[in-house]
Amino acid sequence: MVRTFDLARAHSERELRQYGLSSRDVEYNQLLLSFLHYPYKDLRADPNTLATNTKGQSGLWAYAISGDYPILLVKIKNLEELALVREVLLAHAYWREKEIKVDLVIVNQRETGYDQELQAQLLQLIKRVKADTWLDRRGGIFLLRADQMREDNRVLLETAARVILDGRKGSLPEQLDQLRPYPARLPHFVPTLPGPEDVEPTPPLIRPTDLLFDNSIGGFSPDGREYVIWLEPGQWSPAPWVNVISNPNFGFLVSESSLGFTWCENSGENRLTPWRNDPVSDDPAEALYLRDEETGQIWSPTPSPAGTSAPYLIRHGAGYSVFEHHSHGLKQQLRIFTPQDAPIKVIGLRLENMWHRHRRITATYYAEWVLGTDRDETQQYIVLEFNPETQTLLARNPYNADFGERVAFLTTIEEPHGLTADRAEFLGRMGSLQRPVALARVGLAGTVESGLDPCAAIQLHVELDAGEGKEVFFLLGEERDHQAVLKLVKQYQDPAHIEAAWQGLQEL
């Protein structure tokens, strides 16, 4: 074992000598590589550039860049900036040795009409580090002239690049050291009442006794129209028991434990939220959270991701699913359905105060955007917007060749208490869906900007007197363009229209 480690150390030292790298250089190379695999806002193009892009991956092919690998873009204008290029070329050689594929794109920003010394020096430098055989190859080096690129192609390249380095900003260590790893966040939430013990008992949810073919976890309703699942605290079905809900152009999955994922037009190529396809953990891509604004207690009206120690009743019907749960002094009913003729997912939450005092509750709906096949491949291209007229979060992915014009959305029928499009803000560093960091703060920061780790989260405030019940709605979907989205949203922000769509399902 000791000899194995000694040999590995000797091999690593030979590699560093071969490329003229110090251990400090490798540290920065690894840090840079992490940003290439998980894009960081401060190293990407500015939000306006990202929002301007209208082209997809095929636009890169004219420059022999496939777009299949992470793109590292280096912009250089003067001879003094060649030191940065050398650092990046050595890092690229080190990655190639490890069989890590990265497209290194060097853009010469000096106008072609001036002397050609900078271009000649760039080529000489590439030959000096023995990388000239990698010019214009997949996972290789691409040398471009800025003044020979069309503006829309420049925008596309900067949008596709996961990291952009600028020679004017100094060396690689200087550019990485100035990053802000911990952005400022809102203050932590401070409860006004002690917890977590309930001050009053909560009347329990009663298990149905008339289920047909009851297997102790579930059975059919007496009329055969629903499959009813009963989950005791800590109990799960043997595998996810899923309801597939759709109309001809739109649909989503709902399991017995969570809200599943949503698609539009094509369930494989145009997923709005991620499909985990994990029959063991059944991690959701969308979630609804409740928080008591006096005690700070956080839970979900679904068994996952933040279920409580009280039973859940789940009813899967044709075109809808319903979750029922009693906890924290609240009777909770969650309806999820889609109309027969609209690309929209309706999430209706009804809360009834079962205690003898006033209650203040916050409901937060959270969804991770994909707008393509795989979130890891699409997240950096998603353009985020907010429409103040309808209080709607919008998202589109112009990089998606087949669905780039379409616009996804998340909204409510009431004015939001808070919102964010920043997944890092919502989940937090080392955070999770079980306990999002944002719910431990006073609210959501209202961050909506392209270049973030994209999501959609909207928060509503619900006031309930003793014995009072209220229903709030969240709406998630996608339409062909902005205009169609706003028309659809305005239509379904009318509760009467939602109720008509629900009644239409019941008549099937």
C-alpha positions in Angstrom: 0.0 0.0 0.0 2.8 2.4 0.9 4.6 1.6 -2.3 1.4 2.3 -4.3 1.2 5.8 -2.8 4.9 6.4 -3.4 4.5 5.5 -7.1 1.5 7.7 -7.5 3.4 10.6 -5.9 6.4 10.1 -8.1 4.1 10.0 -11.2 2.4 13.2 -10.2 5.7 14.9 -9.6 6.9 13.9 -13.1 3.8 15.3 -14.6 4.3 18.6 -12.9 7.9 18.8 -14.1 6.8 17.9 -17.6 4.4 20.8 -17.8 6.4 23.2 -15.7 3.6 23.4 -13.1 3.8 24.0 -9.4 1.4 22.6 -6.9 -0.1 26.1 -6.6 -0.7 26.1 -10.4 -2.5 22.8 -10.2 -4.7 24.2 -7.4 -5.8 27.0 -9.7 -6.2 24.6 -12.6 -8.5 22.4 -10.6 -10.5 25.4 -9.4 -10.9 26.6 -13.0 -12.0 23.1 -14.0 -14.7 23.1 -11.3 -16.1 26.2 -12.8 -16.1 24.6 -16.3 -18.2 21.7 -15.0 -20.4 23.8 -12.7 -20.8 27.3 -14.2 -20.3 30.3 -11.9 -22.1 33.6 -12.6 -19.1 35.9 -12.2 -17.0 34.0 -14.8 -19.7 34.0 -17.4 -21.0 36.6 -19.9 -23.1 39.4 -18.4 -26.9 38.8 -18.1 -27.7 41.1 -21.0 -25.5 39.1 -23.4 -27.0 35.8 -22.2 -30.6 37.2 -22.7 -29.7 38.5 -26.2 -28.7 35.1 -27.6 -31.0 33.6 -30.2 -28.9 30.9 -31.7 -28.3 27.2 -30.7 -25.4 24.8 -30.7 -25.2 24.5 -34.5 -24.1 28.1 -34.8 -20.7 27.1 -33.3 -20.0 24.6 -36.1 -18.9 27.2 -38.5 -15.8 27.6 -36.3 -15.3 23.9 -36.0 -16.4 24.0 -32.4 -18.8 21.1 -31.7 -20.3 22.5 -28.4 -20.3 19.1 -26.9 -17.6 19.9 -24.4 -17.3 22.7 -21.9 -16.0 25.9 -23.5 -13.2 28.0 -21.9 -13.1 31.4 -23.7 -10.0 33.6 -23.4 -10.1 37.1 -24.8 -6.7 38.8 -25.5 -5.8 42.1 -27.2 -2.2 42.9 -26.3 1.2 41.2 -26.1 1.3 41.8 -22.4 -1.6 39.4 -22.0 0.1 36.4 -23.5 1.1 35.3 -19.9 -2.6 34.4 -19.3 -2.7 32.4 -22.5 0.3 30.4 -21.5 -1.2 29.6 -18.1 -4.4 28.4 -19.8 -2.5 26.4 -22.4 -0.6 24.5 -19.7 -3.8 23.9 -17.8 -5.4 22.6 -21.0 -2.4 20.2 -21.6 -2.7 19.0 -18.0 -6.4 18.3 -18.5 -5.7 16.5 -21.8 -3.3 14.2 -20.0 -6.1 13.3 -17.6 -8.4 12.7 -20.7 -10.6 15.6 -19.6 -12.3 17.2 -22.7 -12.4 21.0 -22.8 -12.7 23.3 -25.9 -10.2 26.1 -25.4 -11.2 29.1 -27.5 -8.8 32.0 -27.8 -10.2 35.2 -29.4 -7.7 37.8 -30.7 -9.5 41.1 -30.2 -6.9 43.2 -32.1 -8.2 44.4 -35.5 -6.9 42.5 -38.5 -5.8 45.7 -40.2 -3.1 46.4 -37.6 0.2 44.5 -37.3 -0.1 40.7 -37.1 2.5 40.3 -34.3 -0.1 39.3 -31.7 -1.5 36.6 -33.9 2.0 35.3 -34.8 3.0 35.3 -31.1 -0.1 33.3 -30.2 0.7 30.7 -32.8 4.3 30.5 -31.6 3.2 30.1 -28.0 0.9 27.3 -29.0 3.8 25.5 -30.8 6.2 26.2 -27.9 3.9 24.2 -25.5 3.6 21.5 -28.2 -0.2 22.0 -28.5 -0.3 22.9 -32.3 -1.5 19.4 -33.1 -4.6 20.2 -31.1 -5.6 23.2 -33.2 -9.2 23.0 -34.5 -9.8 19.6 -33.0 -12.6 18.4 -30.7 -11.5 19.0 -27.1 -8.7 21.1 -28.5 -7.7 24.7 -29.2 -9.4 27.2 -31.4 -7.9 30.5 -32.4 -10.4 33.1 -33.7 -10.3 36.8 -34.8 -13.0 38.9 -33.1 -13.4 41.3 -36.1 -14.1 38.4 -38.4 -17.0 37.1 -36.3 -20.6 38.2 -36.8 -22.2 39.9 -33.8 -24.8 37.1 -33.3 -22.0 34.5 -33.4 -20.0 36.4 -30.8 -23.0 36.5 -28.5 -23.5 32.8 -29.0 -19.9 32.0 -28.2 -19.9 34.0 -25.1 -23.3 32.4 -24.1 -21.9 28.9 -24.7 -18.7 29.5 -22.8 -18.8 28.3 -19.2 -15.8 30.4 -18.3 -14.6 33.7 -19.8 -11.2 35.0 -19.0 -10.1 38.5 -20.1 -6.4 39.3 -20.6 -7.0 42.8 -19.2 -7.9 41.4 -15.8 -4.5 39.9 -15.1 -3.2 36.4 -14.5 -5.3 33.3 -13.9 -4.8 33.5 -10.1 -5.7 37.2 -10.1 -9.0 36.5 -11.9 -9.9 33.6 -9.7 -8.9 35.2 -6.4 -11.3 38.1 -6.9 -14.4 35.9 -7.1 -17.0 36.3 -4.4 -17.7 32.7 -3.2 -20.3 33.7 -0.6 -22.8 36.4 -1.8 -24.8 38.4 0.7 -28.1 36.8 1.7 -31.2 37.9 3.6 -31.2 37.6 7.4 -32.2 34.5 9.2 -35.8 34.0 10.2 -36.4 34.4 14.0 -39.5 32.7 15.4 -41.8 34.8 17.6 -43.3 31.8 19.4 -41.6 28.8 21.0 -41.6 25.5 19.2 -41.6 22.9 17.9 -44.3 21.4 20.1 -47.9 22.1 19.0 -49.8 24.3 21.4 -53.0 22.4 20.6 -53.7 18.9 19.4 -54.4 18.4 15.7 -57.5 16.3 14.8 -56.2 13.2 13.0 -56.8 12.3 9.4 -59.0 9.2 9.2 -58.0 6.2 7.1 -60.7 4.9 4.7 -62.1 1.6 5.6 -64.0 0.7 2.4 -61.2 0.4 -0.1 -61.5 -2.4 -2.6 -58.5 -4.9 -2.9 -56.9 -3.2 0.1 -53.3 -4.3 0.5 -52.6 -2.3 3.7 -51.0 0.5 1.8 -53.7 1.2 -0.8 -56.7 0.1 -2.7 -59.4 1.3 -5.0 -62.2 3.6 -4.0 -65.6 2.0 -3.8 -66.6 3.6 -7.2 -63.4 2.4 -8.8 -62.5 5.9 -10.0 -59.5 6.4 -7.8 -56.6 4.5 -6.3 -56.2 5.5 -2.7 -52.8 5.2 -0.9 -52.4 5.5 2.9 -48.9 6.1 4.3 -48.2 6.0 8.0 -45.2 8.0 9.3 -42.0 6.5 7.9 -43.9 4.2 5.6 -43.4 4.0 1.8 -44.8 2.0 -1.0 -42.5 -0.8 -2.4 -41.7 1.4 -5.4 -43.0 4.8 -6.6 -46.7 4.4 -7.4 -47.1 7.0 -10.1 -50.0 8.7 -11.8 -49.2 9.9 -15.4 -51.4 13.0 -16.0 -51.5 14.5 -19.5 -53.4 16.0 -22.3 -52.3 15.8 -26.0 -49.5 18.3 -25.6 -48.5 18.6 -22.0 -48.2 16.3 -18.9 -46.5 15.4 -15.7 -45.9 12.6 -13.3 -47.0 12.5 -9.6 -45.9 9.7 -7.3 -47.4 8.8 -3.9 -44.7 10.8 -2.2 -43.9 13.9 -4.3 -44.8 16.1 -7.3 -42.7 14.4 -9.9 -41.7 16.2 -13.1 -43.3 18.1 -15.9 -42.9 18.1 -19.7 -44.4 19.9 -22.7 -44.7 18.6 -26.3 -42.0 16.0 -25.8 -41.4 14.1 -22.6 -37.8 13.3 -23.5 -36.6 16.3 -25.4 -38.5 19.1 -23.7 -38.6 18.4 -20.0 -39.6 21.5 -18.0 -38.3 20.0 -14.8 -35.9 17.1 -14.2 -36.9 13.4 -14.3 -34.8 11.6 -11.7 -36.0 8.1 -12.8 -34.8 6.8 -9.4 -37.2 4.1 -8.0 -35.3 4.0 -4.7 -35.1 7.6 -3.6 -37.8 9.1 -5.8 -36.3 12.6 -5.4 -38.7 15.3 -6.6 -37.9 18.0 -9.1 -40.7 20.1 -7.8 -41.9 20.7 -4.2 -44.3 22.7 -2.1 -43.3 23.8 1.3 -45.3 25.3 4.2 -43.8 27.4 7.0 -45.5 28.5 10.2 -44.6 32.2 10.4 -44.7 32.2 14.2 -42.8 29.0 15.2 -40.6 28.7 12.1 -41.6 25.0 11.5 -41.2 23.8 7.9 -42.8 20.9 6.3 -44.4 19.7 3.0 -48.1 18.7 2.4 -46.6 15.7 0.5 -44.6 12.8 2.1 -41.5 14.0 0.3 -39.3 16.0 0.5 -40.1 17.3 4.0 -42.9 15.1 5.4 -44.1 15.1 9.0 -44.8 12.4 11.6 -48.5 12.2 10.6 -50.2 10.0 8.0 -50.7 11.1 4.4 -53.7 10.1 2.1 -53.0 10.1 -1.6 -55.7 9.7 -4.3 -54.7 9.1 -7.9 -57.6 9.7 -10.3 -57.9 10.1 -14.1 -56.2 13.4 -14.8 -55.5 14.4 -11.2 -54.0 13.5 -7.9 -54.9 14.7 -4.4 -52.8 14.7 -1.2 -54.5 15.0 2.2 -52.7 15.6 5.4 -53.4 16.9 8.9 -50.5 18.4 10.9 -49.5 21.6 12.7 -53.1 22.5 13.4 -53.9 22.6 9.7 -56.1 20.5 7.4 -54.2 20.4 4.2 -55.4 19.3 0.8 -53.3 19.5 -2.4 -54.9 19.1 -5.8 -52.7 18.7 -8.9 -54.3 18.5 -12.4 -54.0 19.7 -16.0 -56.9 21.0 -18.1 -57.9 18.9 -21.1 -56.8 21.6 -23.6 -54.1 23.8 -22.1 -50.3 23.3 -21.4 -50.6 24.2 -17.7 -50.2 22.4 -14.4 -52.6 23.6 -11.7 -51.5 23.1 -8.1 -54.3 24.0 -5.7 -53.5 24.1 -2.0 -56.4 24.4 0.5 -55.5 25.1 4.2 -58.0 25.0 7.0 -57.1 26.3 10.5 -58.2 23.6 13.0 -56.9 25.6 16.0 -58.6 28.3 18.1 -56.1 31.1 17.3 -55.1 33.1 14.3 -52.4 31.5 12.0 -49.8 33.0 9.6 -48.5 30.5 7.0 -46.2 30.8 4.1 -46.6 28.5 1.1 -43.6 28.2 -1.3 -43.6 26.3 -4.6 -40.2 25.3 -6.0 -39.2 23.9 -9.4 -35.9 23.3 -11.1 -35.8 24.3 -14.8 -34.4 21.9 -17.5 -36.0 23.1 -20.8 -34.3 20.3 -22.6 -33.2 16.7 -21.9 -30.7 17.0 -19.1 -30.3 19.8 -16.5 -26.5 19.6 -16.4 -26.4 20.3 -20.1 -29.0 23.0 -20.3 -28.8 25.0 -17.1 -26.2 27.5 -18.4 -28.3 28.5 -21.4 -31.6 29.2 -19.7 -32.7 32.9 -19.9 -34.7 34.1 -16.8 -37.2 36.9 -16.7 -40.0 38.3 -14.5 -43.2 39.8 -15.9 -44.5 42.3 -13.3 -47.9 42.6 -14.9 -48.9 39.0 -14.2 -46.3 38.4 -11.4 -44.9 35.5 -13.4 -41.4 34.0 -13.5 -40.5 33.1 -17.1 -37.7 30.9 -18.5 -36.6 29.9 -22.0 -33.7 28.1 -23.6 -32.8 29.5 -27.0 -29.9 26.9 -27.2 -32.5 24.2 -27.6 -32.7 23.6 -31.3 -36.3 22.2 -31.4 -38.0 24.2 -28.6 -35.8 27.3 -28.3 -38.7 29.7 -28.9 -41.0 28.3 -26.2 -41.3 30.0 -22.8 -41.9 28.2 -19.5 -43.5 29.9 -16.5 -44.4 29.6 -12.8 -47.0 32.0 -11.4 -49.8 32.3 -8.9 -53.3 33.9 -8.9 -52.3 36.3 -6.1 -49.5 38.7 -5.6 -46.4 36.8 -4.4 -44.9 37.4 -0.9 -41.5 36.6 -2.4 -39.7 34.9 -5.3 -36.3 33.9 -6.7 -34.9 32.3 -9.8 -31.6 31.4 -8.1 -31.3 27.7 -7.1 -28.2 28.4 -5.1 -30.1 31.0 -3.0 -33.0 28.6 -2.4 -31.1 25.4 -1.6 -28.0 27.0 -0.2 -24.5 25.7 0.0 -24.6 22.1 1.0 -28.4 22.5 1.3 -31.1 20.0 0.2 -34.7 19.7 -0.8 -35.4 18.3 2.7 -34.3 21.6 4.3 -33.8 24.5 1.8 -31.7 27.2 3.3 -33.9 30.0 1.9 -36.8 28.8 4.1 -34.6 29.5 7.2 -34.4 33.2 6.1 -37.0 35.9 6.3 -38.0 35.5 2.7 -36.8 35.2 -0.9 -34.6 37.9 -2.4 -36.4 38.5 -5.7 -33.3 37.5 -7.7 -34.2 37.1 -11.4 -31.1 37.2 -13.7 -29.7 35.1 -16.5 -26.5 33.3 -15.7 -27.7 31.9 -12.4 -28.2 28.3 -11.5 -31.9 28.4 -12.7 -35.0 27.6 -10.8 -38.4 29.1 -10.1 -39.6 29.6 -6.5 -42.7 31.7 -5.6 -43.9 32.3 -2.0 -47.4 33.2 -0.9 -48.5 34.4 2.5 -51.7 33.0 3.9 -53.6 34.4 7.0 -56.2 32.1 8.7 -58.5 33.0 11.5 -59.7 30.2 13.8 -61.7 27.6 11.8 -61.1 29.5 8.5 -60.1 27.8 5.2 -58.5 29.3 2.1 -57.2 27.9 -1.2 -54.2 29.3 -3.1 -53.0 28.2 -6.6 -49.7 27.9 -8.3 -49.5 27.5 -12.1 -46.7 25.9 -14.0 -46.5 25.3 -17.7 -45.1 26.4 -21.1 -46.4 28.1 -24.3 -45.0 28.8 -27.8 -43.9 32.4 -27.0 -44.2 35.3 -24.5 -47.5 36.5 -25.8 -49.1 33.1 -25.6 -47.8 32.6 -22.1 -49.3 35.9 -20.8 -52.6 35.1 -22.5 -52.7 31.7 -20.8 -51.6 33.0 -17.4 -54.2 35.8 -17.4 -56.9 33.2 -18.3 -56.0 30.8 -15.5 -55.4 33.5 -12.9 -59.2 33.6 -12.7 -60.3 31.1 -10.1 -63.6 30.6 -11.9 -61.6 29.3 -15.0 -59.7 26.9 -12.8 -62.8 25.6 -11.2 -64.4 25.1 -14.7 -61.3 23.1 -15.8 -61.6 20.9 -12.6 -65.3 20.2 -13.2 -64.5 19.2 -16.7 -62.2 16.5 -15.4 -64.8 15.2 -13.0 -67.3 14.7 -15.9 -65.0 12.4 -17.8 
